[in-house]
């Protein structure tokens, strides 16, 4: 496994992966930026930089997240949420076929190892409120505003 650290508007992104794909992307409040980027991580770094520069709305590098079968299923449905759109935890549960699984869905979202790429930040409360986000609600708000196709004063 290789790891690279890049500067983003939201902190230092730690990107970990190998020839089988990227297994983890997380955000840190501080850290040292990598001088050299391992070859197996270069495409992910390029695409993340493009995302922050508003040159990219989806990612197509190889993913290899580790998680339970249920978590993998939840993360796959997150990939279906279009850029600039949101979905509620209840809607996610319905898509997965069990409206009562809302807490399990929220828990799986919280364990998403691929920050931004698997867009758990696009899941909000049924009433439209921002709810839990492992990276902090201020980052979730920033990401949703970054992806918002229309310029507004503030979404939340």
C-alpha positions in Angstrom: 0.0 0.0 0.0 1.2 3.5 -0.9 0.0 6.8 0.6 0.2 10.3 -0.6 -0.9 13.6 1.1 -2.2 16.5 -0.9 -3.4 19.9 0.0 -7.1 20.6 -0.6 -9.3 23.6 0.3 -10.7 21.4 3.2 -7.4 20.1 4.7 -4.8 17.5 3.8 -6.2 14.5 1.9 -4.6 11.2 2.6 -4.9 8.9 -0.4 -4.0 5.2 0.1 -4.0 2.4 -2.5 -2.1 0.0 -4.6 -2.4 -1.6 -8.1 -5.8 -3.0 -7.1 -7.2 0.5 -6.6 -7.7 3.2 -4.1 -8.8 1.8 -0.7 -9.0 5.0 1.4 -9.2 8.8 1.0 -9.5 10.7 4.2 -9.2 14.4 5.3 -6.9 15.6 8.0 -6.9 19.0 9.6 -3.1 19.3 9.2 -0.1 17.4 7.9 2.8 17.4 5.5 2.1 17.4 1.8 3.9 14.6 -0.2 6.7 15.7 -2.4 6.5 12.7 -4.7 3.2 10.9 -5.6 3.5 7.1 -6.1 2.5 6.0 -9.6 -0.4 4.0 -8.4 -1.9 7.1 -6.8 -1.3 9.7 -9.5 -4.6 9.4 -11.3 -6.5 9.7 -8.0 -4.5 12.8 -7.1 -5.1 14.3 -10.6 -8.8 13.7 -10.4 -9.2 15.0 -6.9 -7.3 18.2 -7.9 -9.6 18.6 -10.9 -12.7 18.2 -8.7 -11.5 21.0 -6.4 -10.8 23.2 -9.5 -14.4 22.5 -10.7 -13.0 20.6 -13.8 -14.5 17.3 -12.8 -17.9 16.1 -11.6 -17.2 12.3 -11.3 -14.3 10.0 -10.7 -13.3 7.0 -12.8 -10.1 5.7 -11.1 -10.2 2.2 -9.7 -11.7 1.8 -6.2 -10.9 -0.9 -3.7 -12.6 0.0 -0.4 -12.7 -2.5 2.4 -16.0 -3.1 4.2 -18.8 -5.5 4.9 -21.1 -6.7 2.2 -23.8 -4.3 3.5 -21.4 -1.4 3.6 -20.3 -2.1 0.0 -23.9 -2.2 -1.1 -24.6 1.2 0.6 -21.4 2.8 -0.8 -22.4 1.6 -4.3 -25.8 3.4 -4.0 -23.9 6.6 -3.0 -22.0 6.4 -6.3 -25.4 6.8 -8.0 -26.2 10.2 -6.5 -25.4 12.7 -9.2 -23.1 15.6 -8.8 -24.9 18.6 -7.4 -27.8 16.6 -6.1 -28.7 15.3 -2.7 -30.7 12.3 -1.3 -32.1 11.7 2.2 -31.1 8.8 4.4 -34.7 7.6 4.1 -34.4 7.6 0.3 -31.1 5.7 0.5 -32.9 3.1 2.7 -35.8 2.8 0.2 -33.3 2.3 -2.6 -31.6 -0.5 -0.6 -35.1 -2.1 -0.1 -35.6 -1.6 3.6 -37.0 1.6 4.9 -36.3 0.4 8.5 -32.6 0.2 7.7 -32.1 4.0 8.0 -29.8 3.8 11.0 -27.7 1.0 9.4 -27.5 3.0 6.2 -26.4 6.1 8.2 -23.8 4.0 10.0 -22.4 2.6 6.7 -22.3 6.1 5.3 -20.2 7.2 8.3 -17.8 4.4 7.7 -17.3 5.3 4.0 -13.5 5.1 3.5 -13.4 7.1 0.2 -14.0 10.8 1.1 -15.6 12.8 -1.7 -15.2 10.0 -4.3 -18.0 7.9 -2.7 -20.2 11.0 -2.1 -21.7 10.4 1.4 -21.7 14.2 1.7 -24.7 14.2 -0.7 -26.9 12.5 1.9 -28.9 14.8 4.1 -31.8 14.6 6.5 -35.4 14.1 5.3 -36.2 17.6 6.3 -33.2 18.9 4.2 -31.0 19.5 7.2 -27.3 18.7 7.2 -26.8 15.7 9.5 -23.7 13.8 10.7 -20.6 13.8 8.6 -17.3 12.2 9.6 -15.3 15.1 8.2 -17.3 17.7 10.1 -20.5 19.5 9.0 -18.6 22.5 7.8 -16.9 20.3 5.2 -20.2 18.8 4.2 -21.7 22.2 3.7 -18.6 23.4 1.7 -18.8 20.3 -0.6 -22.5 20.7 -1.2 -22.0 24.4 -2.0 -19.0 23.6 -4.2 -21.2 21.1 -6.2 -24.2 23.4 -6.4 -24.7 24.3 -10.1 -26.3 27.7 -9.2 -24.4 30.3 -7.3 -26.3 31.2 -4.1 -25.5 33.1 -1.0 -25.7 29.9 1.1 -27.5 26.6 1.0 -27.7 26.2 4.7 
